[in-house]
Structures are given as C-alpha cells and as structure tokens.
Amino acid sequence: MTLLPIVTWPDPLLCEVCVPVAEDEDVGDLVRDMLETMYDAPGRGLAAPQVGVAKRVFVMDCGWKDGTPAPRVCVNPEIVSVSGEAVSGEEGCLSIPGVLAGVERPEAVTLRYRDVDGGVREVALRGFEARCAQHELDHLNGILTLDRLTPEARAEAERAYALGAP
C-alpha cells in the first residue's frame, strides 16, 4: 500500500466530473491506497479526485476515530433518495485543509454503489454518515464545500484558507 498525495484547492482536477468505473475494472489497489491515505490524513472520507484520479470512487469510515474501523468503499455511487430536513453542519475537507464550512444537506440519504468486489449495495445513511457520503459524492461531481456557500461565506473561507494554506 502507498500513501498518496492529497490534491488541494484550487487544483482544477477538483472541479472535474469524474468518469464511471467500468464493471470489469479492478480498483482494488487504488482503494487500498485511498484507505491508507484517508486514515493517515486523518480523515473520515476521501474521493478519488482528491488523490489525482478522476474516477467515481470514494471511501469513508465515519466512526474509526471513536472505535473500530469499518471502511465503506463506494464505486460508482449514486443517491437514490433523500429524506428528512435539510440540516446545516460544519464540514472540513482534506483538499481545503484548515477550513470548516457550514453546509446545508439532507439529513438522510439512500446510497447505491458497487463494492470493491463488484457487488451492488444499497444503504440508508443518517446524520454524519449521510453528510459524509454527500460530501464525497460532491467531489465526484466536481463540487467542493466552497461551492455550497453563500458568496460572503465563500469569500471568508477563501481568506481563511489563504492565511493557512499549506
């Protein structure tokens, strides 16, 4: 396994819509490297474009910092339904280090994806897991947390990033 460099804003790759993974395409090595990179960062989610790969893949593990790791690998994910109220919550992003942004998102989603072995999964997510999945799926669609902010909030986040950018 290899630690991968994390792409940071304003790299244009982060604004690209990623291409689907072919059914017969093996992404096992990529996924293993992404998980190692996510845990090392330390983050709770990581999308392929954040490591320079414009493929529709993300990994997440929302509870590993508080307990046993339980990684979820999502290949060609899609949200098939949303429910509950839209709620605001602070989000950080490994590609915009040091910036927390208040983003409004649906409270619950149903996510359909392929796992690393090609099996189709569908899971209902609530709370932070739903927020994390939506955040990572945004990356696959070329959307950053900055894009979900009001112009004033975005300007403030960009200023904060410029002051503390790596």
Residue pairs with C-beta under 8 A, 6 or more apart in sequence:
1 32
1 33
1 36
2 33
2 36
3 33
3 36
3 37
3 40
4 33
4 34
4 37
4 51
4 52
5 51
5 52
6 37
6 41
6 46
6 50
6 51
6 94
6 95
7 13
7 14
7 49
7 50
7 51
7 52
7 95
8 95
8 96
8 97
8 165
8 166
9 95
9 96
9 144
9 146
9 161
11 95
13 49
13 52
13 54
14 49
14 50
14 95
14 139
14 142
14 144
15 142
15 144
16 49
16 54
16 142
17 140
17 141
17 142
18 47
18 48
18 49
18 54
18 55
18 56
18 57
18 139
18 140
18 141
18 142
19 54
19 55
19 56
20 55
20 56
20 76
21 27
21 55
21 56
21 57
21 75
21 76
21 114
23 118
27 55
27 57
27 75
27 116
28 116
30 48
30 53
30 55
30 57
31 57
31 59
31 73
31 116
33 51
34 46
34 48
34 51
34 57
34 58
34 59
35 46
35 59
35 61
35 71
35 73
37 46
37 51
38 44
38 45
38 46
38 59
38 60
38 61
38 94
39 61
39 64
39 69
41 94
42 65
43 94
44 60
44 61
44 62
44 64
44 65
44 132
45 58
45 59
45 60
45 61
45 62
45 132
45 133
45 135
45 136
46 58
46 59
46 60
46 94
46 136
47 57
47 58
47 136
47 137
47 139
47 140
48 54
48 55
48 56
48 57
48 58
48 139
48 140
49 139
49 140
49 142
50 94
50 95
50 139
56 75
56 76
56 77
56 140
57 73
57 74
57 75
57 76
57 140
58 74
58 77
58 133
58 136
58 137
58 139
58 140
59 71
59 72
59 73
59 74
59 136
60 71
60 72
60 74
60 129
60 132
60 133
60 136
61 69
61 70
61 71
61 72
62 128
62 129
62 132
63 70
64 70
64 71
72 123
73 115
73 116
74 111
74 113
74 114
74 115
74 133
74 136
75 113
75 114
75 115
75 116
76 113
76 114
77 111
77 112
77 113
77 133
77 136
77 137
77 140
78 111
78 112
78 113
78 137
79 109
79 110
79 111
79 112
79 133
79 134
79 137
80 110
80 111
80 112
80 122
81 109
81 110
82 106
82 108
82 109
82 110
83 106
83 107
83 108
83 109
84 106
84 107
84 108
84 126
85 106
85 107
86 104
86 105
86 106
86 107
87 104
87 105
87 106
87 107
88 102
88 103
88 104
89 102
89 103
89 105
89 128
89 131
90 100
90 101
90 102
90 103
91 100
91 101
91 102
91 103
91 131
91 135
91 145
92 99
92 100
92 101
93 99
93 101
93 135
93 144
93 145
95 139
95 144
96 144
96 145
96 146
96 157
96 161
97 161
97 164
97 165
97 166
98 160
98 161
98 164
98 165
99 145
99 157
99 160
99 161
99 164
101 145
101 146
101 148
101 149
101 153
101 157
102 149
102 153
103 131
103 135
103 145
103 148
103 149
104 148
105 130
105 131
105 134
105 135
106 130
106 134
107 126
107 127
107 130
108 124
108 125
108 126
108 127
108 130
109 124
109 125
109 130
109 133
109 134
110 122
110 123
110 124
110 125
111 122
111 123
111 125
111 133
111 137
112 120
112 121
112 122
113 120
113 121
114 120
114 121
115 121
125 133
135 145
138 144
138 145
138 147
138 148
145 157
146 154
146 157
146 158
147 154
149 157
